[in-house]
């Protein structure tokens, strides 16, 4: 187990229109170097509820999908580029809303933890 967990946005920030952006390798470089397992999760629909440029919250459906953990030994064997590709595919698989119109493909990754 790891005594710390860290939640990060592999995109680096939230997009203005809810479209999923390219993932940055730095997140996976950290996981790779520290030997952390990775828990990807997708937040779908959050742009309707909390737009990046607005302080106001609005009612609406938001779906959080927890994906299977990528074990620390798998993280260690893969390159950061391979991990980014895998995360992108996994996170995109849970996006059901139409990006940029009525939904948001928001990406989150937890590093470490038990």
Secondary structure as the mmCIF struct_conf table of DSSP 4:
data_model
#
loop_
_struct_conf.conf_type_id
_struct_conf.id
_struct_conf.beg_label_comp_id
_struct_conf.beg_label_asym_id
_struct_conf.beg_label_seq_id
_struct_conf.end_label_comp_id
_struct_conf.end_label_asym_id
_struct_conf.end_label_seq_id
BEND BEND1 UNK A 3 UNK A 3
STRN STRN1 UNK A 5 UNK A 8
TURN_TY1_P TURN_TY1_P1 UNK A 10 UNK A 11
BEND BEND2 UNK A 12 UNK A 13
BEND BEND3 UNK A 16 UNK A 18
HELX_LH_PP_P HELX_LH_PP_P1 UNK A 19 UNK A 24
TURN_TY1_P TURN_TY1_P2 UNK A 25 UNK A 25
HELX_RH_AL_P HELX_RH_AL_P1 UNK A 26 UNK A 34
TURN_TY1_P TURN_TY1_P3 UNK A 35 UNK A 35
STRN STRN2 UNK A 38 UNK A 44
BEND BEND4 UNK A 45 UNK A 45
HELX_RH_AL_P HELX_RH_AL_P2 UNK A 46 UNK A 49
BEND BEND5 UNK A 50 UNK A 50
TURN_TY1_P TURN_TY1_P4 UNK A 52 UNK A 53
STRN STRN3 UNK A 63 UNK A 70
HELX_RH_AL_P HELX_RH_AL_P3 UNK A 72 UNK A 77
BEND BEND6 UNK A 78 UNK A 78
HELX_RH_AL_P HELX_RH_AL_P4 UNK A 80 UNK A 92
TURN_TY1_P TURN_TY1_P5 UNK A 93 UNK A 94
BEND BEND7 UNK A 97 UNK A 97
STRN STRN4 UNK A 99 UNK A 99
TURN_TY1_P TURN_TY1_P6 UNK A 100 UNK A 102
STRN STRN5 UNK A 103 UNK A 103
STRN STRN6 UNK A 105 UNK A 112
#
